[in-house]
């Protein structure tokens, strides 16, 4: 018995000894120190200082002295005015971060770091300072490209942000709050974050990022840049462990175009789109809730290719389309002048099209106008919780509509109705129902009856709000 107990103790000792060797090996996934990595990448990180001349405004309540009065010079100096009593312009300074991407002096930073700057100065890890030239900016992704006159600079490469995983270690280097060349470490806490832009693809990290870190690099453990630190989420302006870096997948393409053309050149499909919801999919007879629903086809690539309002774009350039954000990003990255395959869902079946992409023009795509208030003609109709009247010539004139525009004007919306829940408001114009044009309340009622006879639970309406079209699926149960 005692011999068996001894053998048991010996076996337990062997197991514990094996664990003692195994656990440290497993723990090696967590770096003991970031010192070697920080030492290797820091020479390529820069502090950026910008100077902007701000025109001063004359305060009408400030006292003034007549020209030639005694103590005029002293008075002007005291109130920071020039010799003619006008307020002197003042200099505004801002701080940010950046990183060198080539030995000949190309530097990446954020657009908001250098926007409107009269002078840009770059400070290197060695303490050397050089003036920088602005090569180009892309406000849509908040990326800017600078250039300094230098050779043999230390630089860092871009890494593949697509292979980065939630939980991976990352290192942020920058100029937080003016404390230059500061290093912070953390992990990737989320990927694919969108804040406000159409092209957003942010990496979320808990590495400390503060004001002044903007434009600085987010490194993986190989010393590659997988993101550009851009924004933080904070109730007090300081880091609370929720920072965002624009992914290198986006930044690399933007930087290439800024370097080659001084501007970004994104592909343009020439359509307005909205996400497909469950009720919209039901109204269209779409088997799955995905894709991008076309609300308007503009003069350009899509119209030439035969895309129609009401089509659902299911596939673009050989890849499935998840939603509108996915499509916008794919089109922008596809390039200008390329012919791409587009698969759309139309009238219950799939249709293959080929579209030659144009050049996106942000100014051309700007939305117009405020909401117009319609006139109040007689005999409105009550349908689906909406009080509707047909457009008249007088109403077209008052609302600034073309003579050929037909439809139903929403005069009022029943409180608590599905129409109110879906965002319909007085002044909206319904131009289609069930993907058929409607000009009178009787047209809408006919489409409503047809949808009920077909066993549909929803009726798809084309609604124009503030001049912008969108599809709304209203319940008809």
Steps between C-alpha positions, in 0.01 A plus 500: 500500500776740595690406182192580289465838669863580425451412134193731494701787645778444246247505216345825631844657524572409137169658387568822692853514360364459146249782555778722630674466162184516286336813650791743446524388136130571451532836672763607248213620276490802729812715443726544800591848377421733208837671533668343195200574279470858626871558442474364147198702380535830688753658257231490228235674712482880491342785693308748284450867584278722288459875496191679372437874470160587646343829398399700806160664528456854631282508811260794459486539878877545534612862559678688219720808492508751214808498277784707643361494854748486789598146606356363173793255455473380860122459463535294179770277650286440806199392291716318240413735212702623206587864424153558352307374799412167339547173693817316403469151349608228740676169451327177597715190559400134505681177580471153352692191399606325182734236363751473218416248225799550268868584528451810281261667745134413440306526827145389586280682752136597552330763289362674809855545632609713202169634365520875431861525618724774357818329619575139592810395692613144565716401794691173476604266779855637472376852577546626142223727373402543135224691319249276325304542179140383481470257206129422531215427738195275511242640745277195443750276682679781691836415341767746383836450328798729569850522350827625648824553310725231642669172413577174680226549755390217726157382388242234583299273267126445493373165626188304410221621727275225364704234679490684833273331753305619799726438799829558314754728666557844345729795570403867455776760463444874477489846654217488757428839661833626366700232684692389192606145413278335755424127477188318620401136461172314494299252299261518207160509668284505183529522123297647216369793702320781315470848651355742244664458161395282205849349479561442872680183601637571846698273729390554860772475764542551872856629456504849652428761228460867588492835324824535308510130414297579187683388188737273686550132417349192660753217472465126511768294672702476177544877491257548210241778491151349502316822585517879527381627837213737428235532769400415856168443671506691826264700723784718629742535206755258644567133433257254658629206298282543189715625212464463126763458228412506130604160363805473277278331241334838443802721566734328255263556208443864595872569542579342164252726324612812685859421409418436134230760433491739797136397554284190541322347201215275603273296281143619445200282425247781456220377727339593829453200726357390832528191717261209452285439807284195574178676399658636179625149412149364559345769279744421219485122538873493572605165654759649741542829681817634340625718218456868410164626376526755216276801569614718209710454188690812394630595159819296476645148522203313648241656273716417199525139622123461551474517881146597608354659810373215720781262406681336791873472440598156629851465361766745383819404317458134592444554875172487693367836623399499866359852534537855369821571691657187356402601145620861535840379619532240224408748227741763632786252505421340163661782302388742231428377147478129588223281364356292783233232524193602700225254599160654582170355620210630289136386476567172677812393309871577474635714215868522400631842393836649411578852627798717405577706810531878483687747721326595822435874533407596856364843398269354238356257755413763760137489608274800453251705685274501800159345537232680301152548636226401255187692419175366641261401221161344561387139535802323657501118520580293811718198420739305729484768768584776251294797386588530132430735211612489138764749385361802315679751276476761774654263753783409259581869465487565876715194575754567223421177312535432128182507294529127427506389865188311606406350832311538826583762758479401868286757681499330838606174666288312754676495840615152599453362148758288321551792263603724790728229639669467157572874492240638256427868561275774354656633182634161387405391147406142410588435135477118484315217671580136436767628257228658282457876450209659689342836415166475683375345825314246284835384356633439849182319608526271196856403590396445861218266391737312266753448780230361730373264229859376448529422872755771571533634852654830389473751215816662369478877448746734332510813717682826430599698808687829455553396139674174594332167405467198727291185512265442794316174559170560686307222671166424333373244752 
